[in-house]
């Protein structure tokens, strides 16, 4: 009994002896007042007892295979009680389902696994004023961060909480962490350096959050060399950009299922071609997928494509053909139930031979060369037609030129003949000169009449007015033009002159 209690009892009896005439109601009032004073002055004995208890005294502990596990699940412990407990060599600590609103400051240097799932934690950071020392001789447990005293922690589970953002400060002092589960939260954004201190991280669970794109934080230079397992499942991500995972060169498992994917760039997985073994794309909104997307994944052994609204087309046919060539290496989950839908609503399963028909309607590998050949043929035809037109134009010009020459020659012919007949009317003594004039005139006429070499024959000087006849019976005027192209070289006589001649025009 404390001094305060003794004083209350003495006061009560003193007033009872001195005032005998107090009524029963008054006595009851003084007794109730005593009880209240006793309760207020009662020391914090239960709290002091908690400070001295081991964690196994307030939680269920087990030791299997030499590893001590403390299970405080559903124990109704609050943050203060957890922070004041002594953890000793506890290896695994389960603090799930405790309705915690912040991360308790646990002093457990040997702790390797911490489960904080299914609580109400919205932030990892906290200030020194959140908790006051329980006793005057008890130092404050608040330090720089909630995980400062957990340097050996390797597995942290904070799933099913209320986290909305990830910063570097929230994950400080976790340099040895290998597995981080932040699934089933409300995370919308992550800082670019949120995982910068997690240099040994191997497994990262970000599924079932509110991310709308692949966070750039996962490609941080510090841990991209170690990350092997990444889950972004059940986030409202609609598209995978080019090189979305370019720096995760050692990634083995990538879960992109149950999202809202409707577009995947053919080079989205270009950076993970070295070692990706499992790729999950089921339960999305994909209608088509290029075979190029997975052609470079040489180590791929597991793939899921089911529960997507695939549309039957040639691109999808090429994908199924590629999977057929690697069926001994890639296990496509639920391939027998994976199908595409054609324009008429009919279903065609990926394993069916009928899916090949969608490339027959669009044989690009045949259509493109044929189209190129057709273009070349059209160009060649156009060139040939142009050349022919030019040739015909030249021939037309050549055909029109002789006609023009003929018309000019007719006029010249009339002039020459007039000159010839005028000279024919001269005296007999002038016959020789007249014949010479006729010869010269006929020479000019024959040169204009034909572009062929001049043809010469002998004209009778004694009867120049008579028409001569050739050996083949063709009548010529003044001279005979032989049909052969050889110039006759007969010796000149006194009665004949070698003159150029031409065939008489039918209209003459």
Secondary structure, 3 states (H helix, E strand, C coil): CCHHHHHHHHHHHHHHHHCCCCCHHHHHHHHHHHHHHHHHCCCCHHHHHHHCCEHHHHCEEEEECCEEEEECCCCCCCHHHHHHCECCCCCEEECCCCCCCCCCCCCCCCCCEEECCCCCCCCCCCCHHHCCCCCCCCCCCCCCCCCCCCCCCCEEECCCCCCCEECCHHHCCCCCCCEEECCCCCCCEECCCCCCCCCCCCEEECCCCCCCCCCHHHHCCCCCCCCCEEECCCCCCCEECCCCCCCCCCCCEEECCCCCCCEECCCCCHHHCCCCCEEECCCCCCCCCCCHHHHCCCCCCEEECCCCCEECCHHHHHHHHHHHHCCCCCEEECHHHCEEECCCCCEEECCCHHHHHHHHCCCHHHHHHHHHHHHHHHHHHHHHHHHHHHHHHHHHHHHHHHHHHHHHHHHHHHHHHHHHHHHHCCCHHHHHHHHHHHHHHHHHHHHHHCCCCCCEEEEECCCCCCCEECCCCCEECCCCCCCCCCCCCCCCCCCEEEEECCECCCCC
